[in-house]
């Protein structure tokens, strides 16, 4: 755990994105809090609402964060906070998280097929492994000579 012992909530992650942090860095820190560092505090990690951003990019990441909360709460059978159901977290245009999706139709199609429902219903398209839990993955066995 970190010396400051402050979990990365989804609200804190989104605030960092608003302040210029790379989205995948802030969201990865949230995922570490959810799966590894603070699993006993999951409800607290998603309680505080976020507000949709003012630019298209920030609205996309806000929708991604709301979808993340709904997806993870459903997956782990935790009560989902009401704020995620705000219609402002549904995008008018598709948002593909893979950088090549805008140029490669087969990537867009794959993301549209794989995206978990919490993401797809908001017009956010990512792989179905977006929150693969490395903390629950079986350890890698090394061969011995």
Buried (B, 14 or more C-beta within 10 A) or exposed (E): EEEEEEBBBBBBBBBBBBEEBEBEEBBEBBBBBBBEBBEEBBEEBBBBBBEBBEEEEBBBBBBBBBBBBBBBBEEEEBEBBEBBEBEEBBBEEBBBBBEEBEEEEEBBEBBEEBBBEBBBEBBBBBBEEBBEBEEEEEEEEEEEE
